[in-house]
Amino acid sequence: MGHRHYSGPAETGSELDPADVLASRLFERGGIDALHINGSVITIDVSKGFDSAGIKEIIENLFTHYTDV
C-alpha cells in the first residue's frame, strides 16, 4: 500500500480498498480534517475542539468479523 492522503469524505472512493474504507469510517465519525495512510501507519489531523475518543476503536475494528457458531 502506498501513501494515501484524504482531505475529506469525497476522496474516499472504493468500498473495496481498505484505506478508503478506513478513511470513510473515520470521516463519518466527524471531527477529522485530514488523514494520511501509509501501510500500517495512520496520521490523523483532528479538528480543533475535538478529541481522539473513538478513533482507536474504529481502526481496531475495521476488519473484525464475528460469526455465530
N, C-alpha and C positions, 0 to 999 in steps of 0.2 A: 504494500500500500504506500503510495506516495503522499506528498504534502497536500492537504486539503484545507482550504480556508473558507469559512462561511461568515457572511456579514448579516445574514437574516434568513428567515424561513423560506423565502422564494428561491434560494440557492440549493435547497435540498431536493434533488430531482428523483432519484431512483429508490423505489421501495425494496430493491434487492441489494443495493450497495450498503454494506454495514456502516460506513462513515456517514452516508446520507441519512440512514435510519436513526443513528445516534444523534446527529445534528438536529433532525426533525423533532425528536423527543425532547431534546434539551431546549429548543426554542419554544415548544409547546408549554414547557414549564413556566416560561416567562423570566424576565429579569436578566437576560443574557444579550449583550450587544454583538458579540462575535465569538467564534471559536476556531481553533486550528487543530487538525488531527494529523499526526504522522506516526503510522504504525500503532503502537500501544500507548503513545504519549498524546494527551489531550490538554490543550491550553484553553482556558475559558475566560473571556472578558466579561465579568459580572457587571451589570448596570449599577450606577450609583443609586444608593438607597436600598439595594437588595443584598441578600447574603447567599451563601452557598448551600443552604439547607435543601436536602433532597437530591442534589446533583450526584452525589456518590451512589445513591441507590439506583438512579436511572442508569448510570454506567454499569454498575454491578449486575443489574437485572436485564440487561439488553438481550442476552441470549440464554436466559434461564428458561428451561422448559420442564414442565411437570406433566406427568401422565397419571391417570387413575389406574391403579393396579388392583 
